[in-house]
Amino acid sequence: MEKINAVAALAALAQDNRLDAFRLLVQAGPGGLPAGEVAARLGLPPNTLSFHFDRLRQAGLVTVRRNGRSMIYAARFETMNALLAYLTANCCGGQPELCAPPACVPNTSARQTDEQPV
């Protein structure tokens, strides 16, 4: 991942509603979720969510496909994993295998207190 792409992805995620939406899509897996379901779960108006999804799409973090009348959004796991790799590439004295987080592995530890269920 290039620095400019990392900055775009981090900027897109640096807003609470977008971060919540992205995390919800990550939890949903590759199949994604209909936009209406994401809006309902997050308590956001559809037009507001559409704005946030556009920012996430421009940063390469989500995809969208039409299924009948529904728009299905899904996380782009390859972009998420590339961002994690970019952020950890030089950690631990150039030995990222010592400290890099596993790519897209469900967290089985207790949830942090700053996280809100979605």
CNS distance restraints for C-alpha pairs under 8 A (distance, minus, plus):
assign (resid   1 and name CA) (resid   5 and name CA) 6.46 0.50 0.50
assign (resid   1 and name CA) (resid   6 and name CA) 6.72 0.50 0.50
assign (resid   1 and name CA) (resid  82 and name CA) 5.94 0.50 0.50
assign (resid   1 and name CA) (resid  83 and name CA) 6.75 0.50 0.50
assign (resid   1 and name CA) (resid  86 and name CA) 6.26 0.50 0.50
assign (resid   2 and name CA) (resid   6 and name CA) 6.38 0.50 0.50
assign (resid   3 and name CA) (resid   7 and name CA) 6.16 0.50 0.50
assign (resid   4 and name CA) (resid   8 and name CA) 6.26 0.50 0.50
assign (resid   5 and name CA) (resid   9 and name CA) 6.15 0.50 0.50
assign (resid   5 and name CA) (resid  59 and name CA) 7.11 0.50 0.50
assign (resid   6 and name CA) (resid  10 and name CA) 6.07 0.50 0.50
assign (resid   6 and name CA) (resid  83 and name CA) 6.05 0.50 0.50
assign (resid   6 and name CA) (resid  86 and name CA) 7.48 0.50 0.50
assign (resid   7 and name CA) (resid  11 and name CA) 5.96 0.50 0.50
assign (resid   8 and name CA) (resid  12 and name CA) 6.14 0.50 0.50
assign (resid   8 and name CA) (resid  59 and name CA) 5.42 0.50 0.50
assign (resid   9 and name CA) (resid  13 and name CA) 6.28 0.50 0.50
assign (resid   9 and name CA) (resid  56 and name CA) 7.54 0.50 0.50
assign (resid   9 and name CA) (resid  59 and name CA) 5.06 0.50 0.50
assign (resid   9 and name CA) (resid  60 and name CA) 7.21 0.50 0.50
assign (resid   9 and name CA) (resid  61 and name CA) 6.88 0.50 0.50
assign (resid   9 and name CA) (resid  83 and name CA) 7.70 0.50 0.50
assign (resid  10 and name CA) (resid  14 and name CA) 6.04 0.50 0.50
assign (resid  11 and name CA) (resid  15 and name CA) 7.81 0.50 0.50
assign (resid  12 and name CA) (resid  18 and name CA) 6.97 0.50 0.50
assign (resid  12 and name CA) (resid  19 and name CA) 7.99 0.50 0.50
assign (resid  12 and name CA) (resid  55 and name CA) 5.97 0.50 0.50
assign (resid  12 and name CA) (resid  56 and name CA) 5.74 0.50 0.50
assign (resid  12 and name CA) (resid  59 and name CA) 6.52 0.50 0.50
assign (resid  13 and name CA) (resid  18 and name CA) 5.77 0.50 0.50
assign (resid  13 and name CA) (resid  19 and name CA) 4.97 0.50 0.50
assign (resid  13 and name CA) (resid  22 and name CA) 7.81 0.50 0.50
assign (resid  13 and name CA) (resid  56 and name CA) 7.54 0.50 0.50
assign (resid  14 and name CA) (resid  18 and name CA) 7.52 0.50 0.50
assign (resid  14 and name CA) (resid  19 and name CA) 6.84 0.50 0.50
assign (resid  15 and name CA) (resid  19 and name CA) 6.05 0.50 0.50
assign (resid  16 and name CA) (resid  20 and name CA) 6.07 0.50 0.50
assign (resid  17 and name CA) (resid  21 and name CA) 6.11 0.50 0.50
assign (resid  17 and name CA) (resid  42 and name CA) 7.97 0.50 0.50
assign (resid  17 and name CA) (resid  52 and name CA) 7.41 0.50 0.50
assign (resid  18 and name CA) (resid  22 and name CA) 6.02 0.50 0.50
assign (resid  18 and name CA) (resid  52 and name CA) 5.70 0.50 0.50
assign (resid  18 and name CA) (resid  53 and name CA) 7.32 0.50 0.50
assign (resid  18 and name CA) (resid  56 and name CA) 7.23 0.50 0.50
assign (resid  19 and name CA) (resid  23 and name CA) 6.09 0.50 0.50
assign (resid  20 and name CA) (resid  24 and name CA) 6.13 0.50 0.50
assign (resid  20 and name CA) (resid  42 and name CA) 7.60 0.50 0.50
assign (resid  20 and name CA) (resid 118 and name CA) 7.53 0.50 0.50
assign (resid  21 and name CA) (resid  25 and name CA) 6.27 0.50 0.50
assign (resid  21 and name CA) (resid  38 and name CA) 6.93 0.50 0.50
assign (resid  21 and name CA) (resid  42 and name CA) 7.45 0.50 0.50
assign (resid  22 and name CA) (resid  26 and name CA) 6.20 0.50 0.50
assign (resid  22 and name CA) (resid  56 and name CA) 7.91 0.50 0.50
assign (resid  22 and name CA) (resid  61 and name CA) 7.85 0.50 0.50
assign (resid  22 and name CA) (resid  62 and name CA) 7.72 0.50 0.50
assign (resid  22 and name CA) (resid  75 and name CA) 6.63 0.50 0.50
assign (resid  23 and name CA) (resid  27 and name CA) 6.21 0.50 0.50
assign (resid  24 and name CA) (resid  28 and name CA) 6.24 0.50 0.50
assign (resid  24 and name CA) (resid  38 and name CA) 7.61 0.50 0.50
assign (resid  24 and name CA) (resid 118 and name CA) 6.68 0.50 0.50
assign (resid  25 and name CA) (resid  29 and name CA) 6.46 0.50 0.50
assign (resid  25 and name CA) (resid  32 and name CA) 5.80 0.50 0.50
assign (resid  25 and name CA) (resid  33 and name CA) 6.77 0.50 0.50
assign (resid  25 and name CA) (resid  73 and name CA) 7.35 0.50 0.50
assign (resid  25 and name CA) (resid  74 and name CA) 5.63 0.50 0.50
assign (resid  25 and name CA) (resid  75 and name CA) 5.39 0.50 0.50
assign (resid  26 and name CA) (resid  30 and name CA) 7.79 0.50 0.50
assign (resid  26 and name CA) (resid  32 and name CA) 7.98 0.50 0.50
assign (resid  26 and name CA) (resid  74 and name CA) 7.54 0.50 0.50
assign (resid  26 and name CA) (resid  75 and name CA) 5.62 0.50 0.50
assign (resid  26 and name CA) (resid  77 and name CA) 7.72 0.50 0.50
assign (resid  28 and name CA) (resid  32 and name CA) 5.52 0.50 0.50
assign (resid  28 and name CA) (resid  33 and name CA) 6.76 0.50 0.50
assign (resid  28 and name CA) (resid  74 and name CA) 7.88 0.50 0.50
assign (resid  29 and name CA) (resid  74 and name CA) 7.33 0.50 0.50
assign (resid  29 and name CA) (resid  75 and name CA) 7.37 0.50 0.50
assign (resid  30 and name CA) (resid  74 and name CA) 6.08 0.50 0.50
assign (resid  30 and name CA) (resid  75 and name CA) 6.80 0.50 0.50
assign (resid  30 and name CA) (resid  76 and name CA) 7.94 0.50 0.50
assign (resid  30 and name CA) (resid  77 and name CA) 7.96 0.50 0.50
assign (resid  31 and name CA) (resid  74 and name CA) 6.40 0.50 0.50
assign (resid  32 and name CA) (resid  72 and name CA) 6.15 0.50 0.50
assign (resid  32 and name CA) (resid  73 and name CA) 5.25 0.50 0.50
assign (resid  32 and name CA) (resid  74 and name CA) 3.93 0.50 0.50
assign (resid  32 and name CA) (resid  75 and name CA) 6.87 0.50 0.50
assign (resid  33 and name CA) (resid  37 and name CA) 6.60 0.50 0.50
assign (resid  33 and name CA) (resid  38 and name CA) 6.66 0.50 0.50
assign (resid  33 and name CA) (resid  72 and name CA) 5.28 0.50 0.50
assign (resid  33 and name CA) (resid  73 and name CA) 5.52 0.50 0.50
assign (resid  33 and name CA) (resid  74 and name CA) 6.51 0.50 0.50
assign (resid  34 and name CA) (resid  38 and name CA) 6.53 0.50 0.50
assign (resid  34 and name CA) (resid  70 and name CA) 6.08 0.50 0.50
assign (resid  34 and name CA) (resid  71 and name CA) 5.56 0.50 0.50
assign (resid  34 and name CA) (resid  72 and name CA) 4.26 0.50 0.50
assign (resid  34 and name CA) (resid  73 and name CA) 6.18 0.50 0.50
assign (resid  35 and name CA) (resid  39 and name CA) 6.14 0.50 0.50
assign (resid  35 and name CA) (resid  46 and name CA) 7.55 0.50 0.50
assign (resid  35 and name CA) (resid  49 and name CA) 7.86 0.50 0.50
assign (resid  35 and name CA) (resid  70 and name CA) 7.19 0.50 0.50
assign (resid  35 and name CA) (resid  71 and name CA) 5.78 0.50 0.50
assign (resid  35 and name CA) (resid  72 and name CA) 6.00 0.50 0.50
assign (resid  35 and name CA) (resid  73 and name CA) 6.47 0.50 0.50
assign (resid  36 and name CA) (resid  40 and name CA) 6.13 0.50 0.50
assign (resid  36 and name CA) (resid  46 and name CA) 6.82 0.50 0.50
assign (resid  36 and name CA) (resid  70 and name CA) 7.91 0.50 0.50
assign (resid  37 and name CA) (resid  41 and name CA) 6.09 0.50 0.50
assign (resid  38 and name CA) (resid  42 and name CA) 6.10 0.50 0.50
assign (resid  39 and name CA) (resid  43 and name CA) 5.68 0.50 0.50
assign (resid  39 and name CA) (resid  44 and name CA) 4.92 0.50 0.50
assign (resid  39 and name CA) (resid  45 and name CA) 6.30 0.50 0.50
assign (resid  39 and name CA) (resid  46 and name CA) 5.88 0.50 0.50
assign (resid  39 and name CA) (resid  49 and name CA) 6.41 0.50 0.50
assign (resid  40 and name CA) (resid  44 and name CA) 6.60 0.50 0.50
assign (resid  41 and name CA) (resid 118 and name CA) 6.33 0.50 0.50
assign (resid  42 and name CA) (resid 118 and name CA) 6.60 0.50 0.50
assign (resid  44 and name CA) (resid  48 and name CA) 6.56 0.50 0.50
assign (resid  44 and name CA) (resid  49 and name CA) 6.26 0.50 0.50
assign (resid  45 and name CA) (resid  49 and name CA) 6.33 0.50 0.50
assign (resid  46 and name CA) (resid  50 and name CA) 6.07 0.50 0.50
assign (resid  47 and name CA) (resid  51 and name CA) 6.46 0.50 0.50
assign (resid  48 and name CA) (resid  52 and name CA) 6.53 0.50 0.50
assign (resid  49 and name CA) (resid  53 and name CA) 6.06 0.50 0.50
assign (resid  50 and name CA) (resid  54 and name CA) 6.18 0.50 0.50
assign (resid  51 and name CA) (resid  55 and name CA) 6.62 0.50 0.50
assign (resid  52 and name CA) (resid  56 and name CA) 6.40 0.50 0.50
assign (resid  53 and name CA) (resid  57 and name CA) 5.98 0.50 0.50
assign (resid  53 and name CA) (resid  62 and name CA) 7.56 0.50 0.50
assign (resid  54 and name CA) (resid  58 and name CA) 6.09 0.50 0.50
assign (resid  55 and name CA) (resid  59 and name CA) 6.35 0.50 0.50
assign (resid  56 and name CA) (resid  60 and name CA) 6.39 0.50 0.50
assign (resid  56 and name CA) (resid  61 and name CA) 5.31 0.50 0.50
assign (resid  56 and name CA) (resid  62 and name CA) 5.85 0.50 0.50
assign (resid  57 and name CA) (resid  61 and name CA) 5.68 0.50 0.50
assign (resid  57 and name CA) (resid  62 and name CA) 4.98 0.50 0.50
assign (resid  57 and name CA) (resid  63 and name CA) 6.22 0.50 0.50
assign (resid  60 and name CA) (resid  76 and name CA) 7.11 0.50 0.50
assign (resid  60 and name CA) (resid  79 and name CA) 6.63 0.50 0.50
assign (resid  61 and name CA) (resid  75 and name CA) 5.93 0.50 0.50
assign (resid  61 and name CA) (resid  76 and name CA) 5.14 0.50 0.50
assign (resid  61 and name CA) (resid  77 and name CA) 7.69 0.50 0.50
assign (resid  61 and name CA) (resid  79 and name CA) 5.98 0.50 0.50
assign (resid  61 and name CA) (resid  80 and name CA) 6.71 0.50 0.50
assign (resid  62 and name CA) (resid  73 and name CA) 6.53 0.50 0.50
assign (resid  62 and name CA) (resid  74 and name CA) 5.41 0.50 0.50
assign (resid  62 and name CA) (resid  75 and name CA) 4.40 0.50 0.50
assign (resid  62 and name CA) (resid  76 and name CA) 5.00 0.50 0.50
assign (resid  63 and name CA) (resid  73 and name CA) 5.62 0.50 0.50
assign (resid  63 and name CA) (resid  74 and name CA) 5.34 0.50 0.50
assign (resid  63 and name CA) (resid  75 and name CA) 6.43 0.50 0.50
assign (resid  63 and name CA) (resid  76 and name CA) 6.47 0.50 0.50
assign (resid  64 and name CA) (resid  71 and name CA) 6.43 0.50 0.50
assign (resid  64 and name CA) (resid  72 and name CA) 5.45 0.50 0.50
assign (resid  64 and name CA) (resid  73 and name CA) 4.48 0.50 0.50
assign (resid  64 and name CA) (resid  74 and name CA) 6.46 0.50 0.50
assign (resid  65 and name CA) (resid  71 and name CA) 5.73 0.50 0.50
assign (resid  65 and name CA) (resid  72 and name CA) 5.26 0.50 0.50
assign (resid  65 and name CA) (resid  73 and name CA) 6.69 0.50 0.50
assign (resid  66 and name CA) (resid  70 and name CA) 5.81 0.50 0.50
assign (resid  66 and name CA) (resid  71 and name CA) 4.67 0.50 0.50
assign (resid  66 and name CA) (resid  72 and name CA) 6.06 0.50 0.50
assign (resid  67 and name CA) (resid  71 and name CA) 6.20 0.50 0.50
assign (resid  67 and name CA) (resid  72 and name CA) 6.77 0.50 0.50
assign (resid  76 and name CA) (resid  80 and name CA) 6.44 0.50 0.50
assign (resid  77 and name CA) (resid  81 and name CA) 5.95 0.50 0.50
assign (resid  77 and name CA) (resid 104 and name CA) 7.45 0.50 0.50
assign (resid  78 and name CA) (resid  82 and name CA) 6.01 0.50 0.50
assign (resid  79 and name CA) (resid  83 and name CA) 6.12 0.50 0.50
assign (resid  80 and name CA) (resid  84 and name CA) 6.33 0.50 0.50
assign (resid  81 and name CA) (resid  85 and name CA) 6.10 0.50 0.50
assign (resid  81 and name CA) (resid 103 and name CA) 5.73 0.50 0.50
assign (resid  81 and name CA) (resid 104 and name CA) 6.98 0.50 0.50
assign (resid  82 and name CA) (resid  86 and name CA) 6.04 0.50 0.50
assign (resid  83 and name CA) (resid  87 and name CA) 6.16 0.50 0.50
assign (resid  84 and name CA) (resid  88 and name CA) 6.22 0.50 0.50
assign (resid  84 and name CA) (resid 101 and name CA) 7.64 0.50 0.50
assign (resid  84 and name CA) (resid 103 and name CA) 7.60 0.50 0.50
assign (resid  85 and name CA) (resid  89 and name CA) 5.61 0.50 0.50
assign (resid  85 and name CA) (resid 100 and name CA) 7.49 0.50 0.50
assign (resid  88 and name CA) (resid  96 and name CA) 6.21 0.50 0.50
assign (resid  88 and name CA) (resid  99 and name CA) 7.68 0.50 0.50
assign (resid  88 and name CA) (resid 100 and name CA) 5.71 0.50 0.50
assign (resid  89 and name CA) (resid  94 and name CA) 7.13 0.50 0.50
assign (resid  89 and name CA) (resid  96 and name CA) 5.75 0.50 0.50
assign (resid  89 and name CA) (resid 100 and name CA) 7.87 0.50 0.50
assign (resid  90 and name CA) (resid  94 and name CA) 4.80 0.50 0.50
assign (resid  90 and name CA) (resid  95 and name CA) 7.11 0.50 0.50
assign (resid  90 and name CA) (resid  96 and name CA) 6.38 0.50 0.50
assign (resid  91 and name CA) (resid  95 and name CA) 6.56 0.50 0.50
assign (resid  91 and name CA) (resid  96 and name CA) 5.47 0.50 0.50
assign (resid  91 and name CA) (resid  99 and name CA) 6.91 0.50 0.50
assign (resid  91 and name CA) (resid 100 and name CA) 7.68 0.50 0.50
assign (resid  92 and name CA) (resid  96 and name CA) 5.93 0.50 0.50
assign (resid  92 and name CA) (resid  98 and name CA) 6.56 0.50 0.50
assign (resid  92 and name CA) (resid  99 and name CA) 6.35 0.50 0.50
assign (resid  95 and name CA) (resid  99 and name CA) 7.70 0.50 0.50
assign (resid  96 and name CA) (resid 100 and name CA) 5.20 0.50 0.50
assign (resid 111 and name CA) (resid 115 and name CA) 6.89 0.50 0.50
